[in-house]
Amino acid sequence: MAVPKRRQSNQKTRSRRAHDFLTPRQLTFCSNCGKAVPTHRICGTCGHYMGRAVIKTGD
């Protein structure tokens, strides 16, 4: 089994892991009620998506 000859530097390790962080969730605002909603999702509050009512809510 192969064994590394030298210890990897901190810079090499950190540059390899640079893309491993989590990206924050992108939010848009509902055109009907103004609540923050994740992109490409139906609004959980009013049931609208892309300006149309998709789901009937209890309101």
PDB file with one MODEL, atoms N, CA, C and O in Angstrom:
MODEL        1
ATOM      1  N   MET A   1       0.830  -1.175   0.000  1.00  0.00           N
ATOM      2  CA  MET A   1       0.000   0.000   0.000  1.00  0.00           C
ATOM      3  C   MET A   1       0.884   1.252   0.000  1.00  0.00           C
ATOM      4  O   MET A   1       1.903   1.288   0.690  1.00  0.00           O
ATOM      5  N   ALA A   2       0.510   2.250  -0.749  1.00  0.00           N
ATOM      6  CA  ALA A   2       1.325   3.457  -0.880  1.00  0.00           C
ATOM      7  C   ALA A   2       1.254   4.302   0.395  1.00  0.00           C
ATOM      8  O   ALA A   2       0.203   4.422   1.025  1.00  0.00           O
ATOM      9  N   VAL A   3       2.383   4.874   0.747  1.00  0.00           N
ATOM     10  CA  VAL A   3       2.478   5.746   1.909  1.00  0.00           C
ATOM     11  C   VAL A   3       3.050   7.072   1.434  1.00  0.00           C
ATOM     12  O   VAL A   3       4.029   7.071   0.688  1.00  0.00           O
ATOM     13  N   PRO A   4       2.472   8.219   1.840  1.00  0.00           N
ATOM     14  CA  PRO A   4       3.012   9.504   1.405  1.00  0.00           C
ATOM     15  C   PRO A   4       4.431   9.727   1.930  1.00  0.00           C
ATOM     16  O   PRO A   4       4.741   9.409   3.078  1.00  0.00           O
ATOM     17  N   LYS A   5       5.291  10.285   1.058  1.00  0.00           N
ATOM     18  CA  LYS A   5       6.676  10.537   1.472  1.00  0.00           C
ATOM     19  C   LYS A   5       6.784  11.726   2.407  1.00  0.00           C
ATOM     20  O   LYS A   5       7.593  11.728   3.334  1.00  0.00           O
ATOM     21  N   ARG A   6       5.963  12.738   2.156  1.00  0.00           N
ATOM     22  CA  ARG A   6       6.056  13.952   2.959  1.00  0.00           C
ATOM     23  C   ARG A   6       4.676  14.361   3.465  1.00  0.00           C
ATOM     24  O   ARG A   6       3.647  14.008   2.890  1.00  0.00           O
ATOM     25  N   ARG A   7       4.693  15.109   4.548  1.00  0.00           N
ATOM     26  CA  ARG A   7       3.465  15.633   5.125  1.00  0.00           C
ATOM     27  C   ARG A   7       2.906  16.721   4.210  1.00  0.00           C
ATOM     28  O   ARG A   7       3.657  17.542   3.683  1.00  0.00           O
ATOM     29  N   GLN A   8       1.579  16.725   4.024  1.00  0.00           N
ATOM     30  CA  GLN A   8       0.976  17.773   3.204  1.00  0.00           C
ATOM     31  C   GLN A   8       0.924  19.075   3.989  1.00  0.00           C
ATOM     32  O   GLN A   8       0.626  19.078   5.184  1.00  0.00           O
ATOM     33  N   SER A   9       1.211  20.165   3.321  1.00  0.00           N
ATOM     34  CA  SER A   9       1.192  21.462   3.989  1.00  0.00           C
ATOM     35  C   SER A   9      -0.252  21.882   4.278  1.00  0.00           C
ATOM     36  O   SER A   9      -1.199  21.361   3.689  1.00  0.00           O
ATOM     37  N   ASN A  10      -0.391  22.832   5.194  1.00  0.00           N
ATOM     38  CA  ASN A  10      -1.719  23.354   5.530  1.00  0.00           C
ATOM     39  C   ASN A  10      -2.366  24.014   4.321  1.00  0.00           C
ATOM     40  O   ASN A  10      -3.573  23.887   4.117  1.00  0.00           O
ATOM     41  N   GLN A  11      -1.574  24.716   3.522  1.00  0.00           N
ATOM     42  CA  GLN A  11      -2.114  25.394   2.343  1.00  0.00           C
ATOM     43  C   GLN A  11      -2.685  24.390   1.350  1.00  0.00           C
ATOM     44  O   GLN A  11      -3.758  24.615   0.789  1.00  0.00           O
ATOM     45  N   LYS A  12      -1.990  23.300   1.132  1.00  0.00           N
ATOM     46  CA  LYS A  12      -2.447  22.262   0.199  1.00  0.00           C
ATOM     47  C   LYS A  12      -3.756  21.634   0.697  1.00  0.00           C
ATOM     48  O   LYS A  12      -4.684  21.418  -0.083  1.00  0.00           O
ATOM     49  N   THR A  13      -3.818  21.348   1.981  1.00  0.00           N
ATOM     50  CA  THR A  13      -5.015  20.752   2.575  1.00  0.00           C
ATOM     51  C   THR A  13      -6.197  21.701   2.477  1.00  0.00           C
ATOM     52  O   THR A  13      -7.293  21.299   2.087  1.00  0.00           O
ATOM     53  N   ARG A  14      -5.977  22.952   2.831  1.00  0.00           N
ATOM     54  CA  ARG A  14      -7.074  23.928   2.836  1.00  0.00           C
ATOM     55  C   ARG A  14      -7.544  24.273   1.439  1.00  0.00           C
ATOM     56  O   ARG A  14      -8.737  24.505   1.239  1.00  0.00           O
ATOM     57  N   SER A  15      -6.650  24.315   0.468  1.00  0.00           N
ATOM     58  CA  SER A  15      -7.076  24.608  -0.901  1.00  0.00           C
ATOM     59  C   SER A  15      -7.855  23.436  -1.490  1.00  0.00           C
ATOM     60  O   SER A  15      -8.729  23.635  -2.335  1.00  0.00           O
ATOM     61  N   ARG A  16      -7.546  22.217  -1.051  1.00  0.00           N
ATOM     62  CA  ARG A  16      -8.316  21.057  -1.498  1.00  0.00           C
ATOM     63  C   ARG A  16      -9.721  21.089  -0.905  1.00  0.00           C
ATOM     64  O   ARG A  16     -10.677  20.676  -1.561  1.00  0.00           O
ATOM     65  N   ARG A  17      -9.856  21.567   0.312  1.00  0.00           N
ATOM     66  CA  ARG A  17     -11.141  21.581   0.991  1.00  0.00           C
ATOM     67  C   ARG A  17     -11.923  22.877   0.753  1.00  0.00           C
ATOM     68  O   ARG A  17     -12.964  23.083   1.378  1.00  0.00           O
ATOM     69  N   ALA A  18     -11.459  23.728  -0.110  1.00  0.00           N
ATOM     70  CA  ALA A  18     -12.069  25.046  -0.284  1.00  0.00           C
ATOM     71  C   ALA A  18     -13.508  24.967  -0.775  1.00  0.00           C
ATOM     72  O   ALA A  18     -14.304  25.860  -0.484  1.00  0.00           O
ATOM     73  N   HIS A  19     -13.860  23.920  -1.511  1.00  0.00           N
ATOM     74  CA  HIS A  19     -15.210  23.814  -2.067  1.00  0.00           C
ATOM     75  C   HIS A  19     -16.143  22.993  -1.184  1.00  0.00           C
ATOM     76  O   HIS A  19     -17.288  22.758  -1.568  1.00  0.00           O
ATOM     77  N   ASP A  20     -15.693  22.554  -0.023  1.00  0.00           N
ATOM     78  CA  ASP A  20     -16.497  21.682   0.826  1.00  0.00           C
ATOM     79  C   ASP A  20     -17.471  22.417   1.738  1.00  0.00           C
ATOM     80  O   ASP A  20     -18.261  21.773   2.429  1.00  0.00           O
ATOM     81  N   PHE A  21     -17.438  23.731   1.761  1.00  0.00           N
ATOM     82  CA  PHE A  21     -18.312  24.463   2.666  1.00  0.00           C
ATOM     83  C   PHE A  21     -19.752  24.459   2.156  1.00  0.00           C
ATOM     84  O   PHE A  21     -19.989  24.256   0.965  1.00  0.00           O
ATOM     85  N   LEU A  22     -20.697  24.679   3.036  1.00  0.00           N
ATOM     86  CA  LEU A  22     -22.106  24.726   2.670  1.00  0.00           C
ATOM     87  C   LEU A  22     -22.458  26.121   2.169  1.00  0.00           C
ATOM     88  O   LEU A  22     -22.019  27.119   2.741  1.00  0.00           O
ATOM     89  N   THR A  23     -23.240  26.189   1.115  1.00  0.00           N
ATOM     90  CA  THR A  23     -23.678  27.480   0.606  1.00  0.00           C
ATOM     91  C   THR A  23     -25.005  27.840   1.266  1.00  0.00           C
ATOM     92  O   THR A  23     -25.830  26.958   1.501  1.00  0.00           O
ATOM     93  N   PRO A  24     -25.224  29.104   1.568  1.00  0.00           N
ATOM     94  CA  PRO A  24     -26.495  29.485   2.176  1.00  0.00           C
ATOM     95  C   PRO A  24     -27.640  29.291   1.191  1.00  0.00           C
ATOM     96  O   PRO A  24     -27.457  29.421  -0.020  1.00  0.00           O
ATOM     97  N   ARG A  25     -28.802  28.985   1.707  1.00  0.00           N
ATOM     98  CA  ARG A  25     -29.974  28.733   0.886  1.00  0.00           C
ATOM     99  C   ARG A  25     -30.441  30.039   0.239  1.00  0.00           C
ATOM    100  O   ARG A  25     -30.576  31.062   0.911  1.00  0.00           O
ATOM    101  N   GLN A  26     -30.684  29.989  -1.075  1.00  0.00           N
ATOM    102  CA  GLN A  26     -31.137  31.181  -1.775  1.00  0.00           C
ATOM    103  C   GLN A  26     -32.633  31.361  -1.563  1.00  0.00           C
ATOM    104  O   GLN A  26     -33.421  30.439  -1.775  1.00  0.00           O
ATOM    105  N   LEU A  27     -33.003  32.547  -1.147  1.00  0.00           N
ATOM    106  CA  LEU A  27     -34.406  32.843  -0.882  1.00  0.00           C
ATOM    107  C   LEU A  27     -34.898  33.934  -1.825  1.00  0.00           C
ATOM    108  O   LEU A  27     -34.170  34.871  -2.152  1.00  0.00           O
ATOM    109  N   THR A  28     -36.145  33.792  -2.255  1.00  0.00           N
ATOM    110  CA  THR A  28     -36.828  34.849  -2.992  1.00  0.00           C
ATOM    111  C   THR A  28     -38.056  35.210  -2.183  1.00  0.00           C
ATOM    112  O   THR A  28     -38.424  34.500  -1.248  1.00  0.00           O
ATOM    113  N   PHE A  29     -38.686  36.308  -2.541  1.00  0.00           N
ATOM    114  CA  PHE A  29     -39.870  36.741  -1.821  1.00  0.00           C
ATOM    115  C   PHE A  29     -41.109  36.427  -2.629  1.00  0.00           C
ATOM    116  O   PHE A  29     -41.146  36.664  -3.837  1.00  0.00           O
ATOM    117  N   CYS A  30     -42.122  35.896  -1.971  1.00  0.00           N
ATOM    118  CA  CYS A  30     -43.377  35.532  -2.624  1.00  0.00           C
ATOM    119  C   CYS A  30     -44.020  36.792  -3.189  1.00  0.00           C
ATOM    120  O   CYS A  30     -44.099  37.819  -2.515  1.00  0.00           O
ATOM    121  N   SER A  31     -44.480  36.701  -4.439  1.00  0.00           N
ATOM    122  CA  SER A  31     -45.094  37.870  -5.080  1.00  0.00           C
ATOM    123  C   SER A  31     -46.478  38.166  -4.509  1.00  0.00           C
ATOM    124  O   SER A  31     -46.992  39.270  -4.686  1.00  0.00           O
ATOM    125  N   ASN A  32     -47.085  37.199  -3.830  1.00  0.00           N
ATOM    126  CA  ASN A  32     -48.425  37.392  -3.291  1.00  0.00           C
ATOM    127  C   ASN A  32     -48.399  37.906  -1.852  1.00  0.00           C
ATOM    128  O   ASN A  32     -49.033  38.914  -1.540  1.00  0.00           O
ATOM    129  N   CYS A  33     -47.664  37.212  -0.973  1.00  0.00           N
ATOM    130  CA  CYS A  33     -47.696  37.578   0.444  1.00  0.00           C
ATOM    131  C   CYS A  33     -46.407  38.227   0.938  1.00  0.00           C
ATOM    132  O   CYS A  33     -46.401  38.827   2.013  1.00  0.00           O
ATOM    133  N   GLY A  34     -45.311  38.122   0.179  1.00  0.00           N
ATOM    134  CA  GLY A  34     -44.068  38.776   0.557  1.00  0.00           C
ATOM    135  C   GLY A  34     -43.179  37.988   1.494  1.00  0.00           C
ATOM    136  O   GLY A  34     -42.145  38.502   1.920  1.00  0.00           O
ATOM    137  N   LYS A  35     -43.540  36.754   1.834  1.00  0.00           N
ATOM    138  CA  LYS A  35     -42.706  35.921   2.709  1.00  0.00           C
ATOM    139  C   LYS A  35     -41.484  35.417   1.949  1.00  0.00           C
ATOM    140  O   LYS A  35     -41.532  35.278   0.727  1.00  0.00           O
ATOM    141  N   ALA A  36     -40.396  35.142   2.653  1.00  0.00           N
ATOM    142  CA  ALA A  36     -39.188  34.584   2.046  1.00  0.00           C
ATOM    143  C   ALA A  36     -39.415  33.095   1.793  1.00  0.00           C
ATOM    144  O   ALA A  36     -39.782  32.349   2.701  1.00  0.00           O
ATOM    145  N   VAL A  37     -39.189  32.671   0.537  1.00  0.00           N
ATOM    146  CA  VAL A  37     -39.419  31.290   0.121  1.00  0.00           C
ATOM    147  C   VAL A  37     -38.186  30.820  -0.645  1.00  0.00           C
ATOM    148  O   VAL A  37     -37.621  31.599  -1.413  1.00  0.00           O
ATOM    149  N   PRO A  38     -37.744  29.561  -0.463  1.00  0.00           N
ATOM    150  CA  PRO A  38     -36.647  29.048  -1.281  1.00  0.00           C
ATOM    151  C   PRO A  38     -37.010  29.085  -2.765  1.00  0.00           C
ATOM    152  O   PRO A  38     -38.180  28.947  -3.121  1.00  0.00           O
ATOM    153  N   THR A  39     -36.017  29.271  -3.626  1.00  0.00           N
ATOM    154  CA  THR A  39     -36.281  29.384  -5.052  1.00  0.00           C
ATOM    155  C   THR A  39     -36.893  28.095  -5.589  1.00  0.00           C
ATOM    156  O   THR A  39     -36.567  27.007  -5.115  1.00  0.00           O
ATOM    157  N   HIS A  40     -37.763  28.212  -6.560  1.00  0.00           N
ATOM    158  CA  HIS A  40     -38.447  27.110  -7.234  1.00  0.00           C
ATOM    159  C   HIS A  40     -39.262  26.251  -6.271  1.00  0.00           C
ATOM    160  O   HIS A  40     -39.319  25.030  -6.425  1.00  0.00           O
ATOM    161  N   ARG A  41     -39.890  26.878  -5.285  1.00  0.00           N
ATOM    162  CA  ARG A  41     -40.761  26.177  -4.343  1.00  0.00           C
ATOM    163  C   ARG A  41     -42.069  26.946  -4.210  1.00  0.00           C
ATOM    164  O   ARG A  41     -42.110  28.165  -4.380  1.00  0.00           O
ATOM    165  N   ILE A  42     -43.126  26.221  -3.906  1.00  0.00           N
ATOM    166  CA  ILE A  42     -44.426  26.845  -3.660  1.00  0.00           C
ATOM    167  C   ILE A  42     -44.375  27.516  -2.292  1.00  0.00           C
ATOM    168  O   ILE A  42     -43.782  26.981  -1.355  1.00  0.00           O
ATOM    169  N   CYS A  43     -44.993  28.678  -2.181  1.00  0.00           N
ATOM    170  CA  CYS A  43     -45.041  29.393  -0.912  1.00  0.00           C
ATOM    171  C   CYS A  43     -45.891  28.583   0.065  1.00  0.00           C
ATOM    172  O   CYS A  43     -47.036  28.248  -0.236  1.00  0.00           O
ATOM    173  N   GLY A  44     -45.332  28.271   1.231  1.00  0.00           N
ATOM    174  CA  GLY A  44     -46.054  27.485   2.228  1.00  0.00           C
ATOM    175  C   GLY A  44     -47.146  28.254   2.930  1.00  0.00           C
ATOM    176  O   GLY A  44     -48.044  27.658   3.523  1.00  0.00           O
ATOM    177  N   THR A  45     -47.082  29.576   2.871  1.00  0.00           N
ATOM    178  CA  THR A  45     -48.063  30.394   3.562  1.00  0.00           C
ATOM    179  C   THR A  45     -49.334  30.582   2.742  1.00  0.00           C
ATOM    180  O   THR A  45     -50.441  30.373   3.239  1.00  0.00           O
ATOM    181  N   CYS A  46     -49.165  30.980   1.473  1.00  0.00           N
ATOM    182  CA  CYS A  46     -50.343  31.300   0.657  1.00  0.00           C
ATOM    183  C   CYS A  46     -50.593  30.320  -0.484  1.00  0.00           C
ATOM    184  O   CYS A  46     -51.655  30.368  -1.106  1.00  0.00           O
ATOM    185  N   GLY A  47     -49.635  29.427  -0.777  1.00  0.00           N
ATOM    186  CA  GLY A  47     -49.840  28.422  -1.818  1.00  0.00           C
ATOM    187  C   GLY A  47     -49.646  28.918  -3.233  1.00  0.00           C
ATOM    188  O   GLY A  47     -50.115  28.275  -4.173  1.00  0.00           O
ATOM    189  N   HIS A  48     -48.967  30.046  -3.418  1.00  0.00           N
ATOM    190  CA  HIS A  48     -48.736  30.605  -4.747  1.00  0.00           C
ATOM    191  C   HIS A  48     -47.354  30.209  -5.272  1.00  0.00           C
ATOM    192  O   HIS A  48     -46.412  30.014  -4.504  1.00  0.00           O
ATOM    193  N   TYR A  49     -47.259  30.097  -6.600  1.00  0.00           N
ATOM    194  CA  TYR A  49     -45.982  29.853  -7.270  1.00  0.00           C
ATOM    195  C   TYR A  49     -46.021  30.559  -8.611  1.00  0.00           C
ATOM    196  O   TYR A  49     -46.957  30.359  -9.386  1.00  0.00           O
ATOM    197  N   MET A  50     -45.036  31.372  -8.897  1.00  0.00           N
ATOM    198  CA  MET A  50     -44.933  32.121 -10.150  1.00  0.00           C
ATOM    199  C   MET A  50     -46.189  32.969 -10.420  1.00  0.00           C
ATOM    200  O   MET A  50     -46.630  33.095 -11.562  1.00  0.00           O
ATOM    201  N   GLY A  51     -46.752  33.544  -9.352  1.00  0.00           N
ATOM    202  CA  GLY A  51     -47.894  34.438  -9.512  1.00  0.00           C
ATOM    203  C   GLY A  51     -49.248  33.743  -9.625  1.00  0.00           C
ATOM    204  O   GLY A  51     -50.261  34.417  -9.808  1.00  0.00           O
ATOM    205  N   ARG A  52     -49.294  32.415  -9.523  1.00  0.00           N
ATOM    206  CA  ARG A  52     -50.569  31.680  -9.633  1.00  0.00           C
ATOM    207  C   ARG A  52     -50.820  30.929  -8.333  1.00  0.00           C
ATOM    208  O   ARG A  52     -49.886  30.547  -7.628  1.00  0.00           O
ATOM    209  N   ALA A  53     -52.110  30.722  -8.026  1.00  0.00           N
ATOM    210  CA  ALA A  53     -52.472  29.900  -6.890  1.00  0.00           C
ATOM    211  C   ALA A  53     -52.364  28.439  -7.309  1.00  0.00           C
ATOM    212  O   ALA A  53     -53.067  28.001  -8.220  1.00  0.00           O
ATOM    213  N   VAL A  54     -51.498  27.692  -6.658  1.00  0.00           N
ATOM    214  CA  VAL A  54     -51.264  26.295  -7.006  1.00  0.00           C
ATOM    215  C   VAL A  54     -51.965  25.371  -6.010  1.00  0.00           C
ATOM    216  O   VAL A  54     -52.524  24.342  -6.390  1.00  0.00           O
ATOM    217  N   ILE A  55     -51.928  25.748  -4.743  1.00  0.00           N
ATOM    218  CA  ILE A  55     -52.530  24.950  -3.660  1.00  0.00           C
ATOM    219  C   ILE A  55     -53.531  25.821  -2.921  1.00  0.00           C
ATOM    220  O   ILE A  55     -53.268  26.988  -2.628  1.00  0.00           O
ATOM    221  N   LYS A  56     -54.673  25.241  -2.628  1.00  0.00           N
ATOM    222  CA  LYS A  56     -55.643  25.968  -1.804  1.00  0.00           C
ATOM    223  C   LYS A  56     -55.199  25.884  -0.354  1.00  0.00           C
ATOM    224  O   LYS A  56     -54.818  24.821   0.136  1.00  0.00           O
ATOM    225  N   THR A  57     -55.256  27.021   0.321  1.00  0.00           N
ATOM    226  CA  THR A  57     -54.907  27.058   1.741  1.00  0.00           C
ATOM    227  C   THR A  57     -56.149  27.383   2.543  1.00  0.00           C
ATOM    228  O   THR A  57     -57.190  27.723   1.980  1.00  0.00           O
ATOM    229  N   GLY A  58     -56.043  27.279   3.841  1.00  0.00           N
ATOM    230  CA  GLY A  58     -57.183  27.500   4.724  1.00  0.00           C
ATOM    231  C   GLY A  58     -57.610  28.959   4.847  1.00  0.00           C
ATOM    232  O   GLY A  58     -58.610  29.260   5.499  1.00  0.00           O
ATOM    233  N   ASP A  59     -56.864  29.860   4.229  1.00  0.00           N
ATOM    234  CA  ASP A  59     -57.185  31.294   4.354  1.00  0.00           C
ATOM    235  C   ASP A  59     -58.434  31.660   3.604  1.00  0.00           C
ATOM    236  O   ASP A  59     -58.839  32.823   3.608  1.00  0.00           O
TER     237      ASP A  59
ENDMDL
END
